[in-house]
Amino acid sequence: MIAEMTTYYEHIPVMLNETTEALVTDADGIYIDGTLGGGGHSERILSLLSEKGQLYGIDQDDEALEAAGERLNHDPRFYPIKGNFGYLSTLLPPQIHGQVAGILLDLGVSTHQIKEGERGFSFQEDGPLDMRMGNLSGVTAYQVVNEYDYEPLKNLIFHYGEERASREIAKEIIAARPIETTGDLAKVIRSMVPERFAVKTLARVFQAIRIEVNRELKMLEEVLVQSLDLLKPGGRIVVLSYHSLEDRIVKHFFRSGNLEGKIEKDFYGNPLSPINALNKQVITPSKEEVNNNPAARSAKMRVAEKVAEDN
Ligand SMILES: C[S@@+](CC[C@H](N)C(=O)[O-])C[C@H]1O[C@@H](n2cnc3c(N)ncnc32)[C@H](O)[C@@H]1O
């Protein structure tokens, strides 16, 4: 309940004009915001739709749904749904499958989730080792930090955090167990890296644990594959990602329509893909936006369109 919350820290929507202008091509269309958050992008999408348009807003986080609901629930064109976008097809009513004009994914965590120490996402706030965006299932950060064996712990720090000192960090974490809070984990990591590298290392390790806890890359892969069935021909998908692991998955998928990034060809050697990337180069926020909202600094936007049937 929102009444039990301290504040819903306002999340400034990233690349608001760029994303929504690329997304909305039909004011009467059906749209999906797969990462509703505080509802910033959704509010803009609704402002671009006619009375006939519809917007389904998905989030796995109760607090996000509450906050966005306060802003948007009065609008009869808005349908909030709680769930993980990795199960998008089953969350949406079957009659809109194949009818969707646009899907927006603004990946990662919101400012609210980061700032609220209790959620355990931040190395700047002390809180329980949690990091779950939704409360449905899966491991908590506590389990990853305190129960994972050396190999999987080292691997996730290396792969999901892209942290070269993954071996040393995994050993140090295991030696320091039990680690109770985000503050304790931050202390362990700070004790082993020079102060000038501390923030970057902490950011990488916390990112790695968050990706593991929420199975973020797997869920992204799932939603991309499902988007092909949900979109109508000519429908668009716009993704804002915040680190290279996500961006790589999106780039490969938008190029080929499959997760391997393998471009199928017809008998004559012409490329066959159910989806077309509309921007070959990634689109990034303006300097002005980054100055006003540092959280936007690593954003990368990609847009693709489902190929029309007669192509
Ligand atoms: C960056 S925020 C989105 C902010 C939003 N665009 C706005 O303008 O307020 C990402 C949101 O997506 C949600 N989220 C992340 N991964 C998700 C997933 N797999 N399924 C459902 N929601 C997810 C998070 O809970 C968070 O609220």
The ligand as an SDF file (V2000), in Angstrom:
LIG
                    3D

 27 29  0  0  0  0  0  0  0  0999 V2000
   13.6210    2.1270  -15.4580 C   0  0  0  0  0  0  0  0  0  0  0  0
   12.1440    1.7500  -14.6630 S   0  0  0  0  0  0  0  0  0  0  0  0
   10.9040    2.3320  -15.7560 C   0  0  0  0  0  0  0  0  0  0  0  0
   10.5260    3.7560  -15.5490 C   0  0  0  0  0  0  0  0  0  0  0  0
    9.3680    4.2110  -16.3900 C   0  0  0  0  0  0  0  0  0  0  0  0
    9.6550    4.1360  -17.8090 N   0  0  0  0  0  0  0  0  0  0  0  0
    8.9590    5.6280  -16.0240 C   0  0  0  0  0  0  0  0  0  0  0  0
    9.0070    6.5010  -16.8920 O   0  0  0  0  0  0  0  0  0  0  0  0
    8.5870    5.8620  -14.8810 O   0  0  0  0  0  0  0  0  0  0  0  0
   12.0030    0.0380  -14.8710 C   0  0  0  0  0  0  0  0  0  0  0  0
   10.7580   -0.5640  -14.2660 C   0  0  0  0  0  0  0  0  0  0  0  0
   10.5790   -1.8200  -14.8860 O   0  0  0  0  0  0  0  0  0  0  0  0
   10.2840   -2.7880  -13.9380 C   0  0  0  0  0  0  0  0  0  0  0  0
   10.8230   -4.0490  -14.4410 N   0  0  0  0  0  0  0  0  0  0  0  0
   12.1090   -4.3620  -14.6820 C   0  0  0  0  0  0  0  0  0  0  0  0
   12.2100   -5.6080  -15.1600 N   0  0  0  0  0  0  0  0  0  0  0  0
   10.9390   -6.0800  -15.2360 C   0  0  0  0  0  0  0  0  0  0  0  0
   10.3780   -7.3230  -15.6630 C   0  0  0  0  0  0  0  0  0  0  0  0
   11.1410   -8.3330  -16.0800 N   0  0  0  0  0  0  0  0  0  0  0  0
    9.0330   -7.4610  -15.6390 N   0  0  0  0  0  0  0  0  0  0  0  0
    8.2330   -6.4430  -15.1960 C   0  0  0  0  0  0  0  0  0  0  0  0
    8.7120   -5.2640  -14.7600 N   0  0  0  0  0  0  0  0  0  0  0  0
   10.0440   -5.0740  -14.7810 C   0  0  0  0  0  0  0  0  0  0  0  0
   10.9380   -2.3330  -12.6510 C   0  0  0  0  0  0  0  0  0  0  0  0
   10.2370   -2.8510  -11.5400 O   0  0  0  0  0  0  0  0  0  0  0  0
   10.8380   -0.8070  -12.7770 C   0  0  0  0  0  0  0  0  0  0  0  0
    9.6840   -0.3220  -12.1410 O   0  0  0  0  0  0  0  0  0  0  0  0
  1  2  1  0
  2  3  1  0
  2 10  1  0
  3  4  1  0
  4  5  1  0
  5  6  1  0
  5  7  1  0
  7  8  2  0
  7  9  1  0
 10 11  1  0
 11 12  1  0
 11 26  1  0
 12 13  1  0
 13 14  1  0
 13 24  1  0
 14 15  1  0
 14 23  1  0
 15 16  2  0
 16 17  1  0
 17 18  1  0
 17 23  2  0
 18 19  1  0
 18 20  2  0
 20 21  1  0
 21 22  2  0
 22 23  1  0
 24 25  1  0
 24 26  1  0
 26 27  1  0
M  CHG  2   2   1   9  -1
M  END
$$$$
